[in-house]
């Protein structure tokens, strides 16, 4: 079974600085999808960024980028120029095939200090 | 509606009572998922619908949990004889399957408290 591990229960960053959230996963598949979701206090999960395993290029969405290391089964999220609105719980998630269930990590609570 | 809608937003029930949680997915989304999020934990998969059928219900924790989907739209998650360990946030998501870059859109969840 696939597993997703986030080893940082909590992280903090100063406003305008950069922070990296870690995620590792375990799978025997060669093609799959990886995601980072943000969950603010409103509870609604918001997709931050996605990565297809067959793509070697790391995904980027504005201030958010990933470092995808397929051989190491590592998928970290880098947030540049952190803003107060980035404060939330961040979840890493794995999807075996498009539209199948998501397997989530335990989450990392990010605090942004002014 | 514009997004996934879940009701009620919060539910407090007495141990042993039955509860029904409702999810109204985005119009046209064929896939619907239920997840459970216990306090301070990640999301745990419960069940997946494609249309009205449930090809994957492997995450339902016990036979007290059931779900149905009618008309390929609204879904109801029912928990019978609730227990305190059922207290959690129940999140619903929907997506369009078969397209590139499929994204699961989540509702705001139902916070269930069993007292």
Interface residues (C-beta under 8 A of the other chain):
Chain A: X4 X6 X42 X43 X44 X45 X46 X47 X50 X91 X93 X98 X99 X100 X101 X102 X103 X104 X105 X106 X107
Chain B: X31 X33 X35 X41 X42 X43 X44 X45 X48 X56 X59 X89 X91 X93 X95 X96 X97 X98 X99 X100 X101 X102 X103 X104 X106 X107 X108 X109 X111
